[in-house]
Amino acid sequence: MKTVIAIAAAAALAGCGTVRTVQVKVPVQVECRVQTPARPAMPLEALGLAYDVDTWVAQVIAKVALREA
């Protein structure tokens, strides 16, 4: 019986001999060095006042499609 207890104690203490390495990921603040992109040219901005309503509506729909993309 003492032998079984000694073997169990030795087995339990055998794991204490190795050091377990744990990697911890900590977020670090970094300065943002990205330039703001230029504003894209929208189709409606190229139109003048001489266009009819149908052309204007088509350009507005194209503008909405560009913004949603």
C-alpha positions in Angstrom: 0.0 0.0 0.0 2.9 2.3 0.9 4.4 1.6 -2.5 1.2 2.6 -4.3 1.1 5.9 -2.4 4.8 6.6 -3.0 4.3 5.9 -6.8 1.2 8.2 -6.9 3.1 11.0 -5.0 6.1 10.6 -7.3 3.8 10.8 -10.4 2.0 13.9 -9.0 5.3 15.7 -8.3 6.9 14.7 -11.6 4.8 17.4 -13.4 6.3 20.1 -11.2 9.7 19.7 -12.6 8.9 21.3 -15.9 8.1 25.0 -16.4 5.1 25.7 -18.5 5.5 28.7 -20.9 2.4 30.7 -21.4 2.2 33.3 -24.2 0.0 36.4 -23.3 -1.1 38.8 -26.0 -1.5 42.3 -24.8 -2.8 45.1 -27.1 -0.3 47.9 -27.4 -1.4 51.4 -28.7 0.4 52.3 -31.9 0.3 55.7 -33.7 -1.8 55.5 -36.9 0.3 56.7 -39.8 -2.3 56.1 -42.6 -3.2 59.0 -44.8 -6.9 59.8 -45.3 -7.9 58.8 -48.8 -9.0 61.4 -51.2 -12.7 61.9 -51.8 -13.7 60.0 -54.9 -15.3 61.9 -57.8 -19.0 61.2 -57.9 -21.0 61.1 -61.2 -23.5 63.7 -60.0 -20.7 66.3 -59.5 -19.8 66.3 -63.2 -23.3 67.3 -64.3 -24.2 70.9 -64.9 -27.7 72.4 -64.8 -28.4 71.8 -68.5 -29.3 68.1 -68.1 -32.8 66.8 -68.0 -34.4 65.0 -65.0 -33.9 61.5 -66.4 -30.2 62.0 -66.8 -30.0 63.5 -63.3 -31.9 60.6 -61.7 -29.7 58.1 -63.5 -26.6 59.8 -62.1 -28.1 59.9 -58.6 -28.8 56.2 -58.8 -25.2 55.6 -59.9 -24.0 57.8 -57.0 -26.0 55.7 -54.5 -24.6 52.5 -56.0 -21.1 53.8 -55.6 -21.6 54.8 -52.0 -23.1 51.5 -51.1 -20.3 49.5 -52.7 
